[in-house]
Amino acid sequence: MSILKILIFVSVIIGLMVAGIYYTGSKKEGMILKTEIRINGSVRGNETVAEIENITAHFEPHSKISVPTMTGLDAPGVMVVVTRKSQMIGQWTSVPYRGTGVYNITIGLGANPNPGDILSINVRVVDKKGKNIAIQNKEVRYNNSS
């Protein structure tokens, strides 16, 4: 067999393995939490001012393979993490903070909550040095119809 035939054969095998892993992962269901955070504030030079006015959230099922994972944390930024019984069940996720507005952040949950679990959504607005400017927590009860 020539080297070219061996390389093609190995490439096909690797391709089939990757496709199988992707297919298997796409069949497993994970959960995401979509949040909408209303903030009143501004960024003026070195000063960041913010007040978290409202947090709304809802759960959505997703294939495990498409559930978002940790992103780089922005500063200044709006950061969110979800905990259950003081344990993180999702990674810190953030978007850049630009002042007054609505910020939509989707958090991938590493562990699926159980019906009746109370989850705490911790939202922080940080300045460009990472100092907390505003903090608010919201508790939500997970149920299958969310």
C-alpha positions in Angstrom: 0.0 0.0 0.0 1.2 3.4 -0.8 1.6 6.1 1.8 -1.2 8.1 0.2 -3.7 5.2 0.6 -2.7 4.8 4.2 -3.1 8.5 4.9 -6.6 8.5 3.2 -7.6 5.4 5.2 -6.4 6.9 8.5 -8.2 10.2 7.7 -11.4 8.4 7.0 -11.2 6.4 10.3 -10.5 9.6 12.2 -13.4 11.4 10.5 -15.8 8.6 11.4 -14.6 8.7 15.0 -15.1 12.4 15.2 -18.6 12.2 13.6 -19.5 9.4 16.0 -18.4 11.4 19.0 -20.3 14.5 17.8 -23.4 12.5 17.1 -23.4 10.8 20.5 -22.8 14.2 22.2 -25.6 15.8 20.3 -28.1 13.2 21.6 -27.3 13.9 25.2 -29.4 16.7 26.7 -28.0 19.6 28.8 -29.5 22.7 30.2 -28.8 26.4 29.6 -30.1 29.4 31.6 -30.9 32.4 29.5 -30.7 35.6 31.5 -31.8 39.2 30.7 -30.3 41.8 33.0 -31.4 45.4 33.0 -28.8 47.9 34.2 -28.9 51.6 34.7 -25.4 53.1 34.6 -22.5 54.5 32.6 -18.8 54.4 31.9 -17.1 57.8 32.0 -13.4 57.7 31.7 -12.0 55.8 34.7 -15.4 55.8 36.5 -17.9 53.0 36.1 -21.4 53.5 37.7 -24.0 50.8 37.7 -27.3 49.7 39.3 -28.8 46.3 38.5 -32.5 47.0 38.1 -33.9 43.6 37.1 -32.9 40.0 36.4 -35.1 37.6 34.5 -34.2 34.1 33.6 -35.5 30.9 32.0 -34.2 27.4 31.4 -33.9 25.7 28.0 -32.8 22.2 27.1 -29.9 22.0 24.6 -27.8 19.2 23.2 -24.8 18.7 25.5 -22.4 19.4 22.6 -23.9 22.9 22.0 -24.2 24.0 25.7 -21.9 27.1 26.1 -18.8 26.7 28.2 -16.6 29.3 30.0 -15.8 32.5 28.1 -13.1 35.0 28.8 -14.2 37.5 31.5 -14.7 41.1 30.4 -13.7 44.1 32.4 -15.6 46.3 32.5 -18.2 43.6 32.2 -21.4 42.1 33.4 -20.6 38.7 34.9 -23.0 35.9 35.8 -22.6 32.5 37.6 -25.2 30.0 38.7 -25.0 28.1 42.0 -27.0 25.3 43.6 -26.5 24.8 47.4 -23.4 27.1 47.2 -21.8 25.0 44.5 -21.2 26.4 41.0 -23.1 24.4 38.4 -22.0 26.7 35.5 -18.9 28.6 34.6 -18.6 32.4 35.1 -19.9 34.0 31.9 -19.6 37.7 30.9 -20.3 40.3 28.3 -18.7 43.8 28.0 -20.4 46.5 30.1 -21.2 49.7 28.2 -23.6 51.5 30.5 -27.4 51.6 30.6 -29.1 48.8 28.8 -30.3 45.2 28.6 -27.7 42.5 28.7 -28.5 39.0 27.5 -26.2 36.3 28.9 -26.6 32.5 28.3 -25.0 30.2 30.8 -24.3 26.6 30.2 -25.0 24.5 33.2 -22.5 21.8 33.8 -24.9 19.8 36.0 -28.6 19.5 35.2 -30.7 20.8 38.0 -33.4 18.5 39.6 -37.0 19.5 39.7 -37.6 21.7 42.8 -33.9 22.8 43.0 -33.4 26.4 44.0 -30.6 28.0 41.9 -29.0 31.3 42.7 -28.1 33.6 39.9 -25.2 35.8 40.9 -24.8 39.0 38.7 -21.9 41.4 39.1 -20.9 44.5 37.2 -17.2 45.1 37.4 -15.0 48.1 36.4 -12.0 47.8 34.1 -9.8 46.8 37.1 -12.3 43.9 38.0 -13.6 45.8 41.1 -17.3 45.0 41.9 -19.5 48.0 41.1 -22.9 46.3 41.5 -23.9 42.9 42.8 -27.3 41.3 42.8 -28.5 37.7 43.4 -31.8 36.2 42.3 -33.1 32.8 43.3 -35.1 30.7 40.9 -36.8 27.4 41.3 -36.2 24.9 38.6 -39.1 22.8 37.3 -39.5 20.8 34.1 -41.9 23.2 32.5 -39.5 26.2 32.7 
